[in-house]
Amino acid sequence: MRKLLITVSACFMLKANAQQPLSPETLLQLGRVSAVGISKDKKSVIYKVSTPNIAENKMDTKEYIIPLTGGQPTPLASSEGMVENNRIAPDGKHILSSEEVLLKKVMGKDRYPELDKTSAQVYTALNYRHWDKWFEGKFSHVFFAPYVNGQAGEKKDIMPDEPYFCPQQPFGGDEDFIWSPDSKKIIYVTKKSFGTEYAVSTNTDIYEYDITTGATTNLTESNKGYDVAPAFNQEGKMAWLQMKTAGYEADKNDLVVMTRNVTVNLTGHNDQINVSSFIWGNDNKTLFFIAPVDGTEQVFSVNDIGVTRMLPRIRQLTKGDFDISSILAQAGDELVVAKEDISRAAELYTLNIKTGALKQLSHVNDEAYQKIAPVKTERRWITTADNKKMMEWVVYPPGFDPSKKYPTLLYCQGGPQSATTQFYSYRWNFQLMASQGYIVVVPSRRGMPGFGTEWNEAVSKDWGGKVIQDYLDAIDDISKEPYVDKDSRAAVGASFGGYSVFALAGCHQKRFKTFIAHDGVFDFTAMTGTTDELWFENWEKGGYYWEKDNKAAQRSYAASPLNTVGNWDTPIMIVQGGKDYRVPVEQGQGAFQAAQLRGIKSKFLYFPDENHWVLKPQNALVWQREFFSWLKETL
């Protein structure tokens, strides 16, 4: 009897400790790790862990410090003073800040002070709203002030009366304005244009401001595309990221340095390299950077060769089915990096520069993942309809059994020129999708960096062409496998991925049983009339809809999903953020109303307080529940 009780108890313990498929609730309990910096003594790393607080609908954040050699992290009440403050000049005499300055009277109460309750807004140019905010006449400017005994003195605006933004809206930060190593100059990034000119241009430049003379110099005047992310080595040499083509926000991103006022491109000779981010090495000659390659993001190094005819030597330091999502700093022979993959959220690691060995430093989610059933990912190469080789990730459910049949999701990526790598998303989470019993197919269709410039550029001015065929090729190829249930296939995606879903809905020829489109482009003409960044529309479409003699533009606008609604015959769920000014709400409304008027089973999930993303914890949970409930109902 005692033996039986022990056996039953053991079985119960095994069951209690068994790994369970990832659920939306568990996903939102994971800690989100981000590095703060290296401690002043260069012996420890300080990092943040943010966790959604569902009850209070906010993010809870805690800070920790851990030795570079590893060990147990120590909680911190505050990291203030523990890392170098890059707002303070290297000589400690001045401090930087960014503040908003009212320069344009567009608000009714500013134009008519006696009418302080008016809600009127008056605009005479574009850029009247951007990302998720309406322009209220204020510009972010850079200030500096004397800094004595921990106190800032009187501040001085280095961009007085200029209608320009620094940091850049909406994604710029402290990296947009920095000190030179000699503390004599402030380097800042801005686009010196305003209104309609701002909305159609990508020409950001890097400027140098002399704090003694007040003189400002444009360091990148000759380049008409993006110049961003300036960073100095300790010897005073500056590197930054540069795109050459004006108006093209997804151009090849190269790492350049300035030597004796000459710009030297360190990565331009390698067509495969499209740099995401970089840091200087401690030797003041090596630069470490991240770039996509074969469906992953990896660390590379390149040497600053100065002004010579030699080609810089690029070396790949990491390799594997994972992403290195950021590089914090170099410490001795190691880099501190963040590593993630489809089945694991980001944690901090040390990377040995000489051997490429990775050692896990933070262990925030280790315990949680011990209870989560893993999923298998597989790199797969297929041949497209025009005989090109296309890579894709296939993600299989926990305990995948090839003798069974599984419903299958085709994931359509946004961008359109952003890579499908081993990234870990808290919304479009492939592990979560697979854990609900779905096979997930993630194609690196045309428009993806990491496969050469030609492949990356192939989507522009051809949204409705080969890129849509790539998606059809991907679902057709995986459907040859006996474990794919061809009667239970869905296409899902957001942004350009949402557009792709709308486009597929009009041409899929019964391949799919259901669709989900989030913030997708539905009506190209209305998109041009309401979106915030017109340089994107102009480049991607090859012009504007009224240019009747522009063949590229007319071909592009003809590919608007609006034009193929007559072919829609499949259930579709449409998700839309009310504060999304990149793909405005009318796009989702138009698609939903078309589906309803066509008599197609459809659902409209609307978040009035969200932008192009879903950021609030309770909204994120609703998104996941509605996503899977729609699939369960229609697939």
N, C-alpha and C positions, 0 to 999 in steps of 0.2 A: 504494500500500500504506500509506504514511504517512497519507494522507487518511482511509482506512478506519479505521485505528487511532484517529485523533483522533475520528472520528464515534462509534465504539464506546465510547471512553472518555467522551465527552460524554454519551452515552445512559446509561452506567453511573452517572455522577455525578448525573444528573437523577433516576435511580431511587433512588440512595442518599439524596438530599436530599428525596425526595417526602414529602409529608405523609401520616401514617398515622392511621387511626382511633384514638381514645382507648381505651386498655385499662385494666383494673383496676390492673395493675402501674404503668402510667404515672401514673394518677390519684394513687396513693399515693406517688409521688416528687415531687409538686408541693409547693412551699413554702407554708405557711399564714401569711399576713401579719396581724399585729395591732399596733396602735399602742401605744406605751408612754407617750409624752407629748411635749410641746414642751420644748426645752432651756431652761434658765434665762435665757439671753440672747435668747430668742424668735426665734432665727435658724434653728433646725434642728428636725427631727423625729426622734425615736428610736422604732424599731419592732423587733418580734421576728419571726423566721421559724422556724416549727416544722415539722419534716419527720419523717414516720414512719420509724423504724428497724426494719425488718422483722426483721432477724436478732436484735436484742436485745429486740424486742417493746416498744418504748418510743418516746417522742417526743424528738428532738434539737432543741434550741432555740439559736439564735444571735441576737445583738442587733446593730443597725446604727444609724448616725446619718447623716442626709442633709440638706443645706441646703434650706430652704423654696423656694429658687429653683431647685432641681433639681441634677442632677449625679451624681457617683459616690458611692455610699454608702461609709462607712468602718466596718469591723467593730469591735465593742467587746468588750473582755474583760468589762466590766460597766457598766451604766448608772447604778449607784448614785451618787447625788450630782449627777447631770447634769440631773435634772428636779426640780421642786418636790415635796417629800415632804408629801402632804396629811395624813399622820398627825401631823405637827408643827404646833402652833398657829401662826397667822400672826405672833404676837409672839415665837415661838421658845421660849417658856417651858415648854410642856408637850407631851406626846406621847400619842397614843391607841394602844390595842391591843384586840384581842378574844381572849379566852381561855375555855376550858371550865371550868365550875364544877360540882362534884358536889353536887346538891341533893336527889335522890331515890334511895332505896336500892331499886333494882329488881333488881340483880344479886345472885345468891345469896351471893357472896363478900363483898359489902358488908353484906348483912343478917346474915350469920353469918361473921365474920372468921376463926373457927377452922376453917372449911371452905373453905380457900383454893383447892381444886381443883374445887369444884362448878361446873357449867355452867348452873345454874338461873337463870331470869329470872322475876320475879313482877310482874304488872301488874294494876292495879285500874281502869284507864281506857284510852281509846283514845289514838291517836298513839304507839302502842308501836313502830311502825316507820314510816319515811318515806323515800320515793324509793328508796334502796338500802342504808339502814342501820337496824339495830335500835336503839331508844332504850336507853341504858345509864345513865340517871339524870343525865346531864351537860347543861348549858345553856351556850350561847355568850353571854358577857357582855362589856360594854364597860368598859375600864379606862382611867384616865389617870394620868400620873405627871409629876413635875417633870423638866425636860430641861435639863441643864447640861453644856456642853462636849461635846456629842455622847453623853452618857450619861443613861439614864433612872433616876430615883430610885424611891422606894417607890410601888408601884401602888395605886390605889384603885378598887374596883368601884363603878360608879355604879348598879348594879341589885342590891344585896346581898340575898340570900335570895329573890329573885324568880324563879319558875319560867318565865322567858320567854327567847326566843331573839333575839339580835342579833349578827351579821347573821341574817336570816331563812333558814331551812332550806328546800330545799337550795341555792338559787341566789343568795342574798344575798352581798354582798361589802363592800368598803370604802365603797361608796356608801351603805350603810345607817347609817353613823355618821360625822359630819363636824363640823368646827369652825365656829362663827359667825365672821364676819370680825373682830369685836372680841376674839376669843380668850377670851371670858368664858363661853361656853356651848357645850355639846355637843348636837348634834341627832342623834337616833337613831330608827330605824324598828323597831317590834316589834308583835307581836300579844299583848296582855296577857291571855292565856288559856292554859289548860293542859289536857292530857288530852282527854277527849271533846269539851269545848267548843272546844278548838283545832281538832280534826279537822272540825268542822262550820261553822267561821266563816272569813270572809275579812277580818275587821275589823282590818286593820293600821292603826296610828296613828303619827303623828310626834310625838315628845316632845322637850322642851327641858330640859336639865339645867344648872343654874347651878353652876359649879365653886367659887364662893365660899360660897354658902349651902347647897348640896346640895339645893335645891328642884327638883322635877320638875313640869313643866306639860305637859298633853296639848294640843297645838296643833290637833288635828283631831278633837276629841271628837264634834262634831256629825255627822260623816260616818261611816256604818256600813259602807262598802265599803273598798276598798283605798286607802291613802295611802302612796305610795312615792317614792323617788328625790328627796329634798330637795336643793336647790342654791341657793346665795346668789350675788347679784351683789356687786360691790365696795362698794356702798352699804349692804349689809346686808339687802336685800329677798330673801325666800325664795320660790322656785317649787317645784312638785312635780307628780307625776302622781296623778290621782284617778279612782277609779270610785265611782259613787254607790250602786249596788245591793248590799245585803248578800247574801253567799253566791253572787254571780255573778262568777266569775273572768274572764269574757270580756266584761264590760260595756264600753261606750264609755269609752275612756281619754282623759281631758281634761288639758290643761295649765292649772294654776291658780297664782295668786300671792296672797300675803297683803299687803294694804295696810291699815295702821292696825288690825290685828286683824280685818279683813274679808277673806274669801276671794273673789277675783274669778276667774271661769272665762273663760279667753281663747279657748277653742276650742269651748265647749258650743253656741254658736249655729250651728255648721256641722256638719250631720248626717253629712257624708262624712268628717270628720276623726277619726281614731282614732290617737292619738299613741303612737309606740313609744319614743322617747327625745328628749332635748333638751339644749341648753346655753344659758347666758346669753351675749349678745354683749358686746363690749368697751365699748359705750356705756351699759351698765347698763339699757337700755330695751328692746332687741330680744332676742327669744328665737328661736333656731333649733331646729327639731325635724324628726323623720322621721315620716312617716305613709304607709300604703299608699294607692295610687290606681291604678285601672285595671290591676291585675295587676303593679304595680311598687312600689318604696318610694322616695320622693322627699323632698327637703329643702324645708321651708317656713320662713317667718319670720312672726312676729307681734309687735306692739308691746304692751308693758305700758301699759295706758291708765289705771291707777289706778281709783278708785271714781267712775265716771261712768255716764251712760246710753248712752254711745257703744258701738257694737259694734267690737271689735278688728278690724283689717284683717289678713287672712291672705294671704300672697303665696307662690306656688309658685316656688322658685328653680331647680329642676332638672326636666327632662322628657326622657324617652327610654325605650327598651327596655332598662333596666338597673335595678339596685337600689343605693341608697346605704344601706349597712348600718350605718354609724356616723359620728358627727361627733366629732372629737377636740377641736378648739379653733379659735378665731378668731385669725388673725395678719394685722393690717392689714385690707385689703379682701378677704381670703380666708379660707375655712374649710378645714381639713384634714379630709378625709373618706375613708372606705373605699368603693370602688365595685366591683361585681361584676355578672355576668350569667350566664345559663345556660351560656354557652360559655367564660367566663373566671372564674377564682378571684379573690378580692378582692386589690386593690392600693390603695395610698394615692394620693390625688389632692389637688390644691388646687382649690377652687371659688371663682370670682370672684363675690362677693355681688351686685355690680351687674349683671353681664352673664350670669351663669349658666354661664360657660365653665369647663370642666373640663380640668385639665392633669395628666397622669400624673406622679407623683412617684417611686414605687418601681417597679422593673421585675424583680421576683423571678422571675417565670415567663415572661417574654417569650421567652426562647430556647426553652423547652420548647414553648410554643404555636406557634412557627414550624414545629415538626415534627408538630403535631397537626392533622388535617383538621378544618376548622370544620363546624358544623352550622347549619342555618337555623331560626330560630324565627319563628312567625307568630301575631299576635293574631287571634282569631276570635270573632265574636259569633254565638250561636245562639238560637233560640226554644225555650223549654222547653214541656213538655206543658200547663202552665197559662198559656202566653203571656207569660212573663217573659223578659227579655233576660239571657243569661248569657255572660260572657266566658270564654275558655279560651286557653291557650297550646298550640300544636301545634309539636312539635320534629321536624324531618326529618333523615334520615340524611345523612352526607356524600355529595356527588354525587347527591343525590336526583333521580330520573328519574320524572316523573309518568306515563310510559307503562308503567311496571312496577308490580307489586303488592308490597306490603310487609306483614309481620306488624305488628300494632299493639297497643300497651300503653295501657290506661287507668290513669292514676295517680290514686289516692285519697289525699287529704291528711288529715293528723292534726289534732289540736286539741281539739274539732272546729272551733274558731274561730281558725284561723291562716291567714294569707293564702298563696295560691299566686302567688308573684311571680317575678322573675328571679333568685331566690336560687341560690347555688352550693353544693350539698351534696356532702360527701365519701362519702356512702352512697347516698342517693337522688339520684344525679347524672343529670340528663336528657340531658346531652351524651354521657355514657358509654353510656346505654341506646340512644340514637339511633345511636351509633357502631358498635353491634353489628348494625345493620341494621333497627332497629325505628322505626316512627313512634310518638311518645309524645304522648298527649293529656292535658292538665293542666287540668281544669275549675275555675273559680272558683264552685263550687256553693254552695248556701245555707250560711250559716255563715261566709262569708269577710268580713273587714273590708276597707274600701276602696270599698264599693258602697252605703253607707248603713246606718243602724242596723237598719232592718226586715229587710234581707237578712242582716245579721250575726246577728240573733237568731232567724232562722227555723228553725234546726236544733234549738234547745233544746226538749226535751219532745216531739220529733217525729223521733227518730233514724231510725226505719224508714219515714218518709213521703216527703215531697217531695225530701229530699236524695238518697235512693236513686234516685228517678225522675230527678233531675238527672244522675246518672251514666249511667243508661240512655239519656237523651236525648243526652248527649255522645257515647257510643259509636255510637248510631244515626245521629247527624248526620254524623260523620266517615266512617262506613261508606258513605255515599252517594257518596263520592269513588271513582273507578275505581281509584285506586292503593292502596286498602286491601284487603288480603286478608281477606275476611269469614270464611274458614275458619281463620284464624290470629290470633285476638284473645285478649288476656289482661287481667286486672285485678290490680293490685298496690297495696300500701299498708301503712302502719304506724299503730298506735295507733287513733284513730278511723278512719283509712284501713284498718287491719286489720279492724276491725269491719265497715266498708263492704264489704270483700271477702267476709267471712263472710255478710253479708246478701245480697249479689249472688249468691253461690253457691246461695242458696235461691230465687231469683226471676228469674234471667237468661234463662231460656227459650232455651237453646242459643246465646246470643250469644257466650259465651267458651269457649275450648278449654282454658284452664288458669288457675290462681289462685296468688298468693303473698300471704300475710298475715303481717305481723311485729307481735308484741305487740298483737294485736287483741283486742277485747272479744267474747267468745263467749256467756257465760252471765251475764245481767244480775243475777240473784239472787246468784250466787256472787261477782260483782264487788262488789256492795254489802257482802258479808260479809267481803271480804279486802282491798279497796283501801285506800290510806292517807288520801286526802283526801275525806272524806265530803261536804263542801260541794259538791263537783263532782257527785257522784252525786245528791244531793238536788235540786240545781237542774236538772240536765240531764234527769232522769227525772220531775221534778215531784213527788217524794215517794219513799216507800219501798214495797217490794213488799207489805208486810203491811197497807197502808192500803187496805182493800177498797172503801171508799166514795170513794176519791180516783180520779176518772175519768182524770185526766192521768197519774197514776202507773201505773194498770192498763193504759192504752193503751201507755205506754212499755215496761213489762216484757213486754207481749205481743209487742213487736218484737224480743225477744232472738233472735239467730241460732240458739240452741239449739232454738227451736220450729219451724224450717224445715229441720232436718237431713234430714228425710224426703224433701226435694226435691233433695238434693245428688246430683250425678251426674258431676262434673267433677274431674279431677286437681287437687290442691291441695298446696302446700308451706307449712308453718307454721313460723315462726321465733319463738323465745322466749328472753328473758333470765332467768336464774335469780335475779338480784338486782333484778328489776323489781317493786317493790311498788306502783307506780301501776296497772299491769295485770299482776297476779300470774301466776305460772307455771301455775296451774291452768287459766287461760283457754286457753293454747296446748295444754296436755295434753288438755283436754276436747275441743277441736276435732279434734286429731289422732286421739284414740281413736274419736271419732264417725266420722271418715272411714274409719279402718281397719275398724271394725265394719260399716260400710256396704259394704265391699269396694271402696272408691274408691282409686285410685292416689294415694298421699300420702307426704310426707316431713316429718320433724320435725327441724329444725335448732336445736339447743339450745346456748346459751352460758351455762354455770353461773356465770361470773364477770362477766357484763355486766348493766347495768341496763336502762332503757327505750331506751338507745342501744347502739351497738357502738363502744367507744372504743379497745380495744387493737389495735395495727396488724395483728398476725397474724390476729386474729379478723375484722377488717375485710376482709382479703384473702380469707379463707375465705368470708365473707358474699357478696362479689362473685362469687367463682367458683361457689358453689352457686346463687346467684340466676340466673346466665346459663346454667349447666349444666342447671338445671331447665327454663328456657324452651326451650333447644335440644332437650331430651328430649321435652317435652310439647307444644310449639307448632309 
